[in-house]
Structure formats: C-alpha cells, structure tokens
Amino acid sequence: MYLGGAGLQSFMKRCRDFLPDIYVVARVLHALRRGPLSRSRLATLARVNYGRFQQYFQFLVERGYVVDGEVVVLTPRGAEV
C-alpha cells in the first residue's frame, strides 16, 4: 500500500491520534458474534471505559466492521476479521 506525499502525512496524524489495542478490537468483534448489542453493553464486555470505547467504535465503523444504529451490528466484513 503506497502512502506517499499527503497520504502519508494524513496516515501518520491519524496514528498519533489513536492506535487501537488489537486485544480490545478482538473483544469487541468477538462480543458482537453473539448478536447485536448496545454500545454501553459492548463497552462493558470489551472491558474498556465508555470514553475510550467511543474511539474504538469509530475506528471499527470507519473500516466497515460494524454498523451503528439502535444497536451495534457486526458486518460480514467484521465477521471475517
């Protein structure tokens, strides 16, 4: 994946802002395999405070792994991860 020029600078800025812990991401995705959950329940199951969970949640939504709505739902792409 080529990230030269402005793309690389944008990527590095996003990395400085938030680098997800792969174990927390895995706990979120694993919890959603059982079915749709509310955000607060998902944060509890992922064992991360709600403020931090919001960052993980945004990370997962941006990549198309989960869908936000009344409840959080795992997408087919998220199930593959």
Number of C-alpha atoms within 10 A of each C-alpha: 3 6 11 10 8 9 11 12 12 12 13 12 11 11 11 8 10 11 11 14 9 9 10 17 17 13 16 24 23 17 17 21 14 9 11 17 18 14 18 14 14 22 23 13 16 20 13 16 11 17 9 11 21 15 15 21 21 13 17 20 17 11 10 14 19 24 17 14 10 10 14 19 19 24 16 11 11 19 13 8 10
